[in-house]
Amino acid sequence: MTVSVTCESSVARATCGSRLRLSRKLPRLLTLTCGVLLCVLPYGFSGKRETTRSLHTPWLLHPIFLGVKALGTSLAICGEELQTSTSMASVIVPRGRGLLLFLSVTVIVLLILRAFTNISFGEGSVFGSRRSTEIKMLTYNIWFSDEKMRERMEALGEIVEDLEPDLLTFQEVTRDNLAVLREQRWFSRYHLVPWPPDLAKEGKSHFVVILSSFPVERWEVYTLKTSPRNRTLVVAEPKSFTSSAEVVFVIATTHLAYSGYNTKLREEQLRESVKIISAYDNVCVMGDLNIQDKVDGDVVLPSPWIDAWLSISGNSESNGYTWDRNKTPFASVLKSTVNSISYQIRLDRVLCKLSDFKVKEMRIVGDKVTKSGVRPSDHFGLFTVIELVQKTEHKHDNSKKLQTDSEVYFNRPAGWEKLIKQ
């Protein structure tokens, strides 16, 4: 009978001891979990940063600080527990606990390093780079209208996920449509330029942005001197996309003055934009340039600049329309008179100066209804692929003829003045 009582007492003590150890572990495990989550939270679960500069903002550092603080609290709890268990000689510290702490500290340190250095763990990073010989680009005027805005942005997201471009340039971006785009899964794979605080400072109703699947080394926003509405040229230099680390490619986007009566102003803005970026060997400026052939005529580019659409055999002005009033389903566009000069027009362009690349492919996108049942915008998008070429390979035909002009100008058609609405 005495032995039975002793055994029952041992079982009870063991059960109580297990519950006690579990109650001690729970605060530590919860604190560790919170620490890790708080450090990971600023980056989302895609493991990719929004842009290089945005990591140094206070809203991003605060969660990291809380995460480190939580980790420190966890280590303190473990230290107290270890000291208590040693003095009482009643608990043996498992080896797994030390391993867990080591791994947690390692994760936190790596995440902090990523916040203050160029180390990245996502696509295009030191780990798992996907450099190739091609660069895929998409430019799109996504339209600032509120008409079916959310549905249109979802349709735009379908196009992006289907094409998987390395670079995107958007015009007529608003805070509202940008917010909807940021909710979509694909957005976290890109670095946004300019970064959000700079966009907030602009105070404009709409603006232009660049999205890069690789981290951006340098970028700049130029306010065009010839623009009464403070139109800008955004220029970005991403980290090397290609297998050749020596080749640098620069992307730029802008949104020039609209309407036929602004033809002179539009010409000056394009001339200024090209002049700003002409120092680069490999550069493309793309976007809604609002070129209207009936008043602007042919855009004459200085050599070796090319119009990417016209550089491809079989392409012409008549099959490159990016705005077609006959196809638009949007009521607000049909009521508008802004683009009434021409029902079909090649408003959007991709202009390039390429030393180490050639235009491989270019096509119009968004001219058909997507799976969402709507078109993304009143404009169509332009998808362009350029590829790295060998030094001995012929790069591209400089469009229609070799041009020796030093600046961009419009070769306007006869009678263009009569078409301008005063």
N, C-alpha and C positions, 0 to 999 in steps of 0.2 A: 504493500500500500504506500509505503514511504517513497519507493522508486517511482511509482506512478505520479505522485504529487510533484516530484522533482522534474520529471519529464514535461508535465503540463506547464510548469513554471518556466522551463527553458523555451518551450514553444511560444509562450506569451511574450517572453523577453525578446525573442527573435522577431516576432511580428511587430512589436512596438519599435524595435530598432530599425526595421526596414521602413516603417512609416516615418520615423524620425529622419532617416537619411534621405527619403524621398522629399520630405518637406524642406530639407536643407538644399536639395538639388534644384527644386523648382524655381526659387528666386534667381539662382545663378543662371539656369538655362534660359529663363525668360529675359533676363538682362542681356545675356549674350545675343539672343535672337534679335532683340530690339536694337542692339548696337550694330549688328551686321545689316539689318534692314534699313536703318537710318543712314548708313554709309552708302548703301546701294541705291536708295530711293532717288537721289538727284539725277541718276543716269538712266533710270528706267530699267527694264529687263532686257533691252536690246544690247546693252554693253557698249553703247556708242554715244559720244558726246555731241552736243548740239553745235558748238563751234569752239575753236581753241580759246578765244577770249572769254567766252561766257562762263568758263569754269571759275573765274575769279570774282564772281559777284557774291555779295553777302548772302543772298537767299540760298545760294548753293553751299556755302561754307557752313552755315548754321546747322543743317542736318548732320554734316560730317563731324562737327564739333560735338553734337549731342551723341553721335555714335561712339566716338572715342571716349567720351565721358562715361557712357554706359558700359563700355568695355572695361574702363578703369574700375568702375564700381564692382563689376563682376570679378575682376582679379582680386580686389580687396576682400570680397566675400570669401573667395577661395582661400586667400591668405589667412583670414581669421579662422576659417574652418580647419585648415591644416594645422594652425598653431594649437587650436583647441583639441583637435584629435590627437596631436602628438603629446600634449601635456596629460591628457586623460588616458592615452594609450588604449583607446577603445575603438578607433576607426582606422582602417588601413586604406590609404589613398590609392585608388585604382590607377593603373598605368594609362588607361583610356582617357582619364580626365586631363592629364598633361598633354596628350596628343590633341585633344579637342581645343584646349587653350592655345596651343601652338598654331593650329590651323586657323583659328579665329583671328589671332594677332596678325598672321600672314595676310589674310584676306583684307583686313582693315588697312594695313600698311600699303598694300598694292593699290587699294582704292584711293588712298590719300596721295600716293605718288602720281596716280593718274590725274588727280585734280590739279597738280602743280607742275607737271611735266608734259611732254608730248607722247607719253606712253598711252597706247590705246589697245583695247582688247577686242575690237569689232572688226568689221570688214574694212580692208584697206589699211590695216594696222601692221605693227611689227609681227604679230601673230596672224597668219592666214591672209596674207596679201593676195589680191586677185589681179595683179598687174597683167596687162596684155598689150597687144599692138594696136588696139582700137579704143576710141573714145566715143561714147554714145551721148548725144545731147538732145534735149527737148526744150523748145521755147513756146510759150503760150501766154496770150493775153487772156486772163481768166475772168475778166469782166467784173467791174465793181458793183453791178446791179444787185439788188436784193431779190430779184425775180428768180424763184426756185433755186435760191443760192445753195442750200444744203444738198439738194439733189444733184445740182451741177458739180459741186465739189466732190461728191461721191463718184460721179461719172469720171471726173478728172483723175481721181485716185485709181479707178479701174485701168485707165490708160497708162498711168505711171507704173502700176504693178505689172502690166502686160509687157511694156517696153523695157523696163528696168534701166533707165538712162543713168549714166555716170554724173551728168550735170543737167540741171534744170534752171531755166530762167523764166520767171513769171512777171507779168506786168498787170497793172490795175489790181494790185493786192491791197486788201483792206484788213483792218484788225479782225473783222468778223469772219471773212472767208479764210483768213490765215488760221484763225482759231479752229475752224472746222477741219482744215487740212491737218493740223497738228494732232487731231484726235485719231487720225487714220494710222494703221499699223506701219505702212511704208515710210512715213515721215521721219521716224526715229533713226532711219538708216542714213540720213543726210545731215550735213552741217549747214546751218542757215547763215547767210550773209546778206545784209548786215544783221547783227545779232539783236535780239528784242529790245534791249535798252536804247540802242541807237535808233530803232524804228520809232520808239515812243517819243524821242526827242524831235523827230521830223515834224510832227504835228500836221501832217497832210492827210487828206481824205483817202488817198491811195498812193502806192509807191511800187518800186520794183525790187525784186530779191533774186538771189542766186542760191541754189541748193547743190551741194557737192557731196558725193558719196565718199570722198577722201577728205582728210583734214585740210584746212586752208592755211597756207603758209603766210600769205599777206593779202590784204584787200583794202580797197579805198573807195570812198563815195565822192564823186566830183559833181558839184553843182554847175550845170552848164551856164556860162556867162550870158549866152544869147537867149536864155529862157526867162520870160517874165513870170512864169508860174513855178520857178525853181525846179525844173525837171533835172533829173540826175542821171549820171552814168556810173554804174556800179561795176568795179573791176576786181577780179579775184584770181589769185594764183594758187591752185590746189597743189598738194604734194604730188609727186610724179605718178601719173596714171599708168605709164607704159613701162615696158621691160627695160627701156633705156633711161637710166637715172639722170643722164646728162640733158635730156630733152625736157624743156619747160613749156607748158601750155597755159595760156591765160584766157580766161573767159570774161566777157563784158556784156552788159545788158542795159538798155535804155528804152524810153517811151517818148517818141518825138511828138511835136505839136501836130494836132489833127486839123482837118478841114482844108479845102482847096485854097482859101484865102491866106493860109499860113505857109504857102509854098516857099517864100523867101526865108522865113524864120526856120522852117524845117531843114532847108538846105544848109543854113549856118550851123544848126545844131548837129547835123550829121558830120559836117566838116570838122567841127570842134571835137566831136567824139572820136573820129578816126585819128585825128592829130594826137590826141592824148595817148592812145595805145599803139601808135605806129612804131614805137621803139622796140616792141617785142617781135621776136622772130616767128612765133607761133601763137596767133591770137584770133579769136572770133568775137565779133559783136553781133548780138542777135536780139530780136524783140519786135515790138510793134513800132515800126518806123513810120507808119502812116503814109507811105509812099502812094501817091495817086497819079497814075500814069497819064491821065488826061490833062493834068496841069503841071506835074513834075517832069513828065517825060522819062527818058532813060537816065539812070543814075550812073554817072561816069566815075569810075574808081581809079585811083593812081596805082600803077603797077608796083608790087605784085598782088594787090588786093583783088579778090574775086567775089562775085555773087555766087554763093554755093549752089543755089538752085539752077542757075544758068550754066554752071560748069559741068553739069551732067548731060550727056548726050540725050536728045529727045525732049528735054525740058525747055519751056518757053514761058513768056509772060502770060499767055492765054491758058496754060494748064497748071499754073501755080497759084490760083486764087486762094487766099486765106480768109476772105470775107465775101459772103454771097447772100445778099438780102433775100433772094428768092428761096433760099433754103432755111432761113431762120424761122424757128417756131415761137420766138419771143415777141410778145405783144408790144413791149416797150421799145424794141428796136424798130418795129414797123411804123410806129408813130413818130420816131425820131427823124430829123432832117440832117443830122451831122454827116452821115455817109451817103447822102442821097445823090451825090454827083455820079457815082458809079454803082451799079448793082453787084457787079463782080469785080474784085480788085485784089491785087497782091500787096496788101498792107504790111504784112510781116516779112522780114528778111533775115538771112544769115549771111553776113559779110566776113570774109576770112583773109588773113595773110598767113600763109603756111610755108614754112621752110623745110620742115621734117615730116609733114603729113600730106595726105591727099584726101579729097572728098570721095568716100566709098559709096555712100548711099544717102538718099534724102527723100522723104515722103511727107505727105500731108496727113495729119491725124485729127480725129475729132469732127470730121465732116459727116460722120454717120452717127446715128443714135446708138448709145452704148447699152449694156445690159440693164442699166438703171432706167432706161426709157427716155433719157434726155440727152442733149448735147451739153458739154461742159461750159460753152461760152458762145457769144455771138461771133467770135473769131474761130478759126481752125488753128491747130498747132502745127509746128514744123519739127520733124524728127530727123536728125542728121547724124551720120556716122563718119568719122574721119579715121584713117589708119596710118600708122607709122610706115614710112617707106625707107628703102635703102638709099644711100647717097647716090648710087649709080642709076637708080630707077627714075623714070619720068614721073613727075609728081602730079601735075594737072595741066589741063589746057586753060590758059588765062582767058576763059570765056570767049567772046566773039572776036576780039582783036587785042593786040598788044597795045596797052595804053601807057603813055609817057607823062601824063599829067601829074603834077605834084600834089594836087588837092582834089577833094571830091567836089563835083558840081552836077547840076541838073541840066540835061540837054532838053529843054522844054519844046513842045510841039508848037507849030504855028497856030496863032489864035488862042493861046492858053489864057491870055488876059481876060477874054470875054467870058470864060467859064468861072472866074473868081467872083464870088458873091461879096459885094462890098458891105 
